[in-house]
Every structure is written in C-alpha cells, then in structure tokens.
Amino acid sequence: MTKAKKITLWYSIFLLALILNQSEAMKNDLKVIIVVHGLWILLLAITWIYFKNGRWE
C-alpha cells in the first residue's frame, strides 16, 4: 500500500468518526455510539500498525 493510500484511509476514517461523533444521533442511538467507538478503535489500530516500523512506507 502506498503512502498516499495509507494517508487517505487514515484521514477518511478520522473524518467519518469525527463527523459521527459530533452528530445528534451520537447522543440518541446505541448503534451509532457502537460504530463511532469502533471507528476510533480501528483508527488507533491502523495508526499503531503504520507506525510500529517507525515509518508510513
């Protein structure tokens, strides 16, 4: 996977989680809460995988 694809994937997950986190549905719907927390966990896992070698490439 190229560096540009990794960056695009990371930022797309980040923005989706951030937008859902700020939505009104986050306060009311259990499914949205679970999805948002899952996205944050996925983002942390991807970040750890990308940086465990010390580089994005």
N, C-alpha and C positions, 0 to 999 in steps of 0.2 A: 504494500500500500504506500502510495507516495505521500510526501509531507503535506501537499495541498489537500489531498483527500482526508488525511487524518485531522487536519485543522478544520476543514469543512464539517466533518462528522462531529467533532467536539463542540464547535460553536452552534451547530444546529440543535444538538441535544441540550446544550446550555440555554439557548434562547427559548426552546419549547418548554423546558422545565420552568424557566423564569416567568414566561407568559402565563402558563397554567397556575403557577404559584401565586400570581397577582390577581387571578380571576376571582370572580364572585362565587363560582362553583366550588372553589377550593374550600370554602367555609361550610358548604351545604352538602356536598356529595362525597360519600365514602370512597367510591370508585376513583374519583379524580384525586383524592388525597393519596390513595394507594399508588396510582400511576405517577404522580409527581414525586413521591418518595422513591419509587422505583427508578425514575429517570435520574434523580440525584445520585442514587447508589450506582447506577450504570455509569454516570459521568465520573464518579470517583474511581471506579474500576478501570475505565478507559484511561484516565489520567495516570493511574498507577502503572498500567501496562505500558503506556507510551514512555514513561519516564524511568522505568526500572532499569533500563540500559543507559540512562543518562542523556538520551537523545531522542528526537522525534523521528529520526530516519532509520 
